[in-house]
Structures are given as C-alpha cells and as structure tokens.
Amino acid sequence: MFKIIIIALAVLGLLSLLKRRRRTETRRGSQPHSGHFCRRCEHPYEAPDIPSRCRRCGGSVDRR
C-alpha cells in the first residue's frame, strides 16, 4: 500500500513538471506578435489595440 502511494506521488510530480515546462515554452516565442506584451503575465497584444493595462491580469503593457 505504501509503495503505491509513493509511485502515485512520483507520477504526479513528473506530470506537473512536464506541464509547467510545456506552458513556459508556449509563452517564450511560439506566438508571433508585434512586440507589445504584458510585463507581468506576458500576454501579447496586437497593434492598434494596445491598452495601457493588461486585460488579463491588470499589469502594465510594455510598448517596444
């Protein structure tokens, strides 16, 4: 019984690591955008619809 619990926890840990890695890969550069993004959550914005605050988290939008 104790072995099963340890194996289940190890599998859940590995799955969470893979999910986190996959999520950071999609944020880094797979979404093409014009260079405008939220500084906090990195949500991309396309010109001409660029707000001063992020609609998703409320952070400031970087205008590069």
N, C-alpha and C positions, 0 to 999 in steps of 0.2 A: 504494500500500500504506500509506504513512504517513497519507494523508488518511482512509482507512477506520478506522485506529486512533484518530485524533483524533475522528472523528464518533462512534465507538462509546463512547469515554470521555465525551464530552459528553452522549450519551443516557443513559448510566448515572448520571451526576451529576444530571441533571434528574429521573430516576426516583427516586433516593434522596431528593432534596429534597421531591418530592411525597409520598413515603411517610412521611417524617418529619412533614410538615405535617399529613397526614391523621391520624397517630397522636396528635399533640398536640391536635387538635380533638376527638377522641373522649374524651380524658381530661378536658377542661375542663368539660363540662356536659351532654353528651348522655345520661349515665347518671344517672337520678334516684336519690338515696339520702338517708338521714336526716341527713347531715352528719358521719358518722363515717368517717374515711379515714386511710390510712397517710400519714405525713408524708414518707416517702422516695419511694414509688412511686405514691402517690395511689390505691391500691386501695380501693374503697368497701366498707363493712361495714354491714349492716342490724341494727337492734336486734331482739331482745335478744341476738343472737350477736355480741358485740363483744369481741375479745380485747385484751390489753394490748400484744401484739406482733403484727406483720403475719405472716400465714401464708405470704405470697408471698416477701417479702424480709427479714423479721426486724426491720423498723423499728418505731418506736413508733406507736401508733394514736391519733390526735387525737380527743378526745371533746368535741365542741362542742355 
